[in-house]
Each structure stands twice: as C-alpha cells, then as structure tokens.
Amino acid sequence: MGELIDKTKAAGNKVAGETKDAVGKATDNKKLQAEGKAQKAKGAVQDASGSVKGARGNKV
C-alpha cells in the first residue's frame, strides 16, 4: 500500500512541478521556476521511495 501512495504523490508533485516550471519560464518568474524544479525533484524522490517499498514488500 505504501508503494501506491508514494507513487501517487510522486506523480502529483511531478505534474505540479512541471506546471510551475513552465509557467515560471513563460512569465520570467525565476522563483516560480525554482519552486517547480524543487517540486519535480521531490516527486522523483517519492517515486524512488515507492519503488523501494514495492521491492521490499512495503516493509520500509
């Protein structure tokens, strides 16, 4: 169950981060762009965590 939760949160963070990054680029808003990149990175970490939980049978 933990794997699914982490991967779902990861997907949401990646999409939100990508959106912020794109809007930041389009509006020349460096702060928003940085927030987007950070959120995408958070999503990548959550995705990796979910993969580890899946491989370990959610015992992590």
C-alpha positions in Angstrom: 0.0 0.0 0.0 2.8 2.4 0.8 4.2 2.0 -2.7 1.0 3.1 -4.3 0.7 6.1 -2.0 4.2 7.2 -2.7 3.9 6.8 -6.4 0.6 8.7 -6.5 2.1 11.6 -4.5 5.1 11.5 -6.8 3.0 11.8 -9.9 1.2 14.7 -8.4 4.4 16.5 -7.4 5.9 15.9 -10.8 2.9 17.3 -12.7 2.6 20.3 -10.3 6.3 20.9 -10.5 6.4 20.7 -14.3 3.5 23.2 -14.5 5.2 25.7 -12.1 8.4 25.4 -14.0 6.7 26.0 -17.4 4.7 29.0 -16.1 7.8 30.4 -14.4 9.7 30.2 -17.7 6.8 31.7 -19.7 6.4 34.6 -17.2 10.2 35.0 -16.5 9.4 34.3 -12.8 12.6 32.7 -11.5 11.2 32.0 -8.1 8.2 30.0 -9.5 10.6 28.2 -11.9 12.8 27.2 -8.9 9.8 26.0 -6.9 8.8 23.9 -9.9 12.2 22.3 -10.2 12.2 21.6 -6.5 8.8 20.0 -6.6 9.8 17.8 -9.6 12.8 16.7 -7.6 10.6 15.9 -4.6 8.4 13.8 -6.9 11.4 11.9 -8.2 12.5 11.1 -4.6 8.9 9.9 -3.7 8.9 7.8 -6.8 12.1 6.1 -5.9 10.9 5.6 -2.3 7.7 3.9 -3.7 9.9 1.7 -5.9 12.0 0.6 -2.9 8.8 -0.1 -0.8 7.5 -2.2 -3.7 10.6 -4.2 -4.0 10.8 -4.7 -0.2 7.1 -5.5 0.1 6.2 -2.2 1.8 8.3 -3.0 4.8 10.3 0.2 4.5 
